[in-house]
Amino acid sequence: MTARGFAAFPKVKRRVATTWWGKAWVKALEDTALDTTLIRLGRRYAHAGVVGPITVSPGRLHAQVHDDDTVYTTTVSVPALSEVQWGRFLDRVAEHSGHIAALLDNDMPRDLVLAAEESGVDLLPGIGDLEPDCDCDSFELTCRHAAALAFQVGWLLDADPFVLLLLKGKPEQELLDALRDRVAGPVGTRTPVVVSAEVAGQLPARPVAPATTPVVLAVEPPPGFEVADLVALMEIAASRARALLRSGTLDE
């Protein structure tokens, strides 16, 4: 799958990027804009819930933005990495198992990004890297509609750094497969972050377990049960227990 779709955000009173990479995304947007007034208006539009469902694909963001009685088609383009650059980045990730575990846990280590930059690979956008396009009549870059879309994408990045990696050119499964080939062993999997509008103003940040040792069943299953079924249930129970431990629920 080379594109991901995300449900429209509901109206929220206030929301800002919280992760360091989400803040870096917003800074690139603000530094690129020629009119700070339109940036402020775009932030207001993002909070007003007028941006439709967002599609993220390699090098491109897309959404329709409702403004009064008109719907505008808005895109923001971002430079994708070349295959050579991806090779350098994946080599950096594969050098440290902690980097792989961090990505699987929806974290983007700062030292990983810095190491990638030293190899000539820029994951985060800089000034001028965000190229907006909108069918509105604004002559300024960035227009209020593209700014609203970019602000909301900053919220998506907060919840799931794999959104950034897709935007830079690699779908999640393709990236994990490439890492698996480099480390010559199981990389592990993660529960994808599903961004929805179920809770107003909040991105569901479900805990994700890093790669773990496979569950081995040491006893025979009872009649009517398959070994694979019991192993699956044990893995689910272990995953939920780890999630509760991280949230502190079991300590209450």
Phi, psi and omega in degrees: 000121183259006178215150176232140178251144181231138180298152179297142176284143175283173176294132178229152181286318181200139177204137178226157175295141184245331179278160182293327180282330174294320177294323178296323177297313181296321179297320178298321177297312183292323181289333182280330186295141178269344183226108181293336178296318179292329176295315178297321179293321178297321177297321178295320178295321179300319180286336185281351178074029182263358177273130180283189177305142184255134174250127179247126178220167181306118177078007188206137170245144182214141174195160171257137184242127180271125181225107188058240182258014184240144176248124182252139176269122188233137174227155172228124180260145180226137179299126176274159179280148174283167179298323177297316179296320178298321178300317179296317181296313181296325176298319178296316180297316184292341180292336184229117179299332179296328178292320178296314179299322180296315179298318179295338180260020177062040177234145177243097183301134180297321181293332176293316180295319179294320178295322178296319179299323178295337178266009180082023181242114180258107178282318183269144182287154175245193180299127177086357182280338178268115182249104182277154174212127184213147180271018173281177185265014180284137178263355183270150174243120008262143177288168184297329182286315178294324178296319179298317178299314182296321178299316181292327176296328173302324177292321178297318180297324177305317185278330189208101180295345177294341173296319178295318181294324174295316180299327179277357170127353184239117171299154187304309185294322178297321179294315180294323177296319179295321177294320179299320179295325183286323183267356177054044179187175182294129178274331183102170179230171179220158174279118181301143176281124178257116182265119182224181182254025184294322180243116185302125174077008182231133171270125178295118180252080183287135178298141180237128182278138174290176180301136183230167177291132181304146178285131178246124181274118186264000180232161177286139178289153178292164181303138178091355181243142175265151180302316182299323180295316180293320178299318179298318179295320179295321179294321177297315180298318180295320180297317179294323179296317178298321179297317180294322178296318180293326181279348180086004183297322182288346180271350184282000000 
